[in-house]
Amino acid sequence: MTTPQCKIGSGFGARSTARDVLRGIDLSGKLAIVTGGYSGIGLETTRALVGAGACVVVPARRRATAQEAVDGIDGVEVDELDLADLASVRGFADRFLASGRRIDIVINNAGIMRCPEVRVGPGWEAQFAINHLGHYALVNRLWSAIARGGGRVVAVSSGGHHLSDIRWDDVQFEHGYDKLQAYAQAKTANALFAVHLDALGRGLGVRAFSVHPGKILTPLQRYLSHEEKVAAGWIDEDGNLVDPTFKTAEQGAATQVWAATSLQLEDMGGVYCEDCDVAELATSDDVLVGVRDYATDPQQAARLWALSAELTGLNAFVAGL
């Protein structure tokens, strides 16, 4: 079958950094929103974008912690946002829209990984709610400013999407919770979100992408025990990193920064990227490389969009929602 999921030879790779991919790019006058832009790869994303001249808004659940993390970085603005709370999403969006500014880049970077079973909102499973539904609501709330900017939306997915399609018969894990499967489903949702948003927004000049940043040790793994990390082969008993495929945080930030800014992607929205290039379709179930076909399926993407609209009561592309 024909697919846009083919490498384009970007000239960058797994060891490229966010600053590498921005070299020679001037983002002066551009505004970016980076959720979770104060920790891990999010902080490196913020630093790189500001270094290229952009103004970066960092919405954060822990506002004081975020402010402390970005202090000393000129061009960063912190505001409050809890992706698990649709009222908080509305409040942030209303405050931003009242400023009258346009948005050139949105990077949906914040998320949680393999947490114990938690219910948020009306009983939603937390990983699906925070990683996907909160970002879905945020982009729809901010759509008028995003469309005016004619820019890009980047959804941070993961190689973990290989482990689960959308569980249409039990999206909220009401019949037995599995923290790895829940994370995997949420990461598939991130990829499908980008597929359908790109289809809806491209006529207005807005393109959307999903990315796998790679394996990086960051606070994202806060719910994983030392023993789980050792068993996965990431670290040794003393806590030293032993997996050579892991990236630094700045390398981990590179693919989302590249997707948000690269001129090489001007006509390629809706694709899943990894290692600063467009990913190939996965050819093996044993290695989490490339993208699974179900995470790029336009029909699945449209179905997820409809479900998300039903759950959140939001759809910027339908009058009255």
Rosetta blueprint (number, residue, H / E / L):
1 M L
2 T L
3 T L
4 P L
5 Q L
6 C L
7 K L
8 I L
9 G L
10 S L
11 G L
12 F L
13 G L
14 A L
15 R L
16 S L
17 T L
18 A H
19 R H
20 D H
21 V H
22 L H
23 R L
24 G L
25 I L
26 D L
27 L L
28 S L
29 G L
30 K L
31 L E
32 A E
33 I E
34 V E
35 T L
36 G L
37 G L
38 Y L
39 S L
40 G H
41 I H
42 G H
43 L H
44 E H
45 T H
46 T H
47 R H
48 A H
49 L H
50 V H
51 G H
52 A L
53 G L
54 A L
55 C E
56 V E
57 V E
58 V E
59 P E
60 A E
61 R L
62 R L
63 R H
64 A H
65 T H
66 A H
67 Q H
68 E H
69 A H
70 V H
71 D L
72 G L
73 I L
74 D L
75 G L
76 V E
77 E E
78 V E
79 D E
80 E E
81 L L
82 D L
83 L L
84 A L
85 D L
86 L H
87 A H
88 S H
89 V H
90 R H
91 G H
92 F H
93 A H
94 D H
95 R H
96 F H
97 L H
98 A H
99 S L
100 G L
101 R L
102 R L
103 I L
104 D L
105 I E
106 V E
107 I E
108 N E
109 N L
110 A L
111 G L
112 I L
113 M L
114 R L
115 C L
116 P L
117 E L
118 V L
119 R E
120 V E
121 G L
122 P L
123 G L
124 W E
125 E E
126 A H
127 Q H
128 F H
129 A H
130 I H
131 N H
132 H H
133 L H
134 G H
135 H H
136 Y H
137 A H
138 L H
139 V H
140 N H
141 R H
142 L L
143 W H
144 S H
145 A H
146 I H
147 A H
148 R H
149 G H
150 G L
151 G L
152 R E
153 V E
154 V E
155 A E
156 V E
157 S L
158 S L
159 G H
160 G H
161 H H
162 H H
163 L H
164 S L
165 D L
166 I L
167 R L
168 W L
169 D L
170 D L
171 V L
172 Q L
173 F L
174 E L
175 H L
176 G L
177 Y L
178 D L
179 K H
180 L H
181 Q H
182 A H
183 Y H
184 A H
185 Q H
186 A H
187 K H
188 T H
189 A H
190 N H
191 A H
192 L H
193 F H
194 A H
195 V H
196 H H
197 L H
198 D H
199 A H
200 L H
201 G H
202 R H
203 G H
204 L H
205 G L
206 V L
207 R E
208 A E
209 F E
210 S E
211 V E
212 H E
213 P L
214 G L
215 K L
216 I L
217 L L
218 T L
219 P H
220 L H
221 Q H
222 R L
223 Y L
224 L L
225 S L
226 H H
227 E H
228 E H
229 K H
230 V H
231 A H
232 A L
233 G L
234 W L
235 I E
236 D L
237 E L
238 D L
239 G L
240 N L
241 L E
242 V L
243 D L
244 P L
245 T L
246 F L
247 K L
248 T L
249 A H
250 E H
251 Q H
252 G H
253 A L
254 A H
255 T H
256 Q H
257 V H
258 W H
259 A H
260 A H
261 T H
262 S L
263 L H
264 Q H
265 L H
266 E L
267 D L
268 M L
269 G L
270 G L
271 V L
272 Y E
273 C E
274 E E
275 D L
276 C L
277 D E
278 V E
279 A L
280 E L
281 L E
282 A L
283 T L
284 S L
285 D L
286 D L
287 V L
288 L L
289 V L
290 G L
291 V E
292 R L
293 D H
294 Y H
295 A H
296 T L
297 D L
298 P H
299 Q H
300 Q H
301 A H
302 A H
303 R H
304 L H
305 W H
306 A H
307 L H
308 S H
309 A H
310 E H
311 L H
312 T H
313 G L
314 L L
315 N L
316 A L
317 F L
318 V L
319 A L
320 G L
321 L L
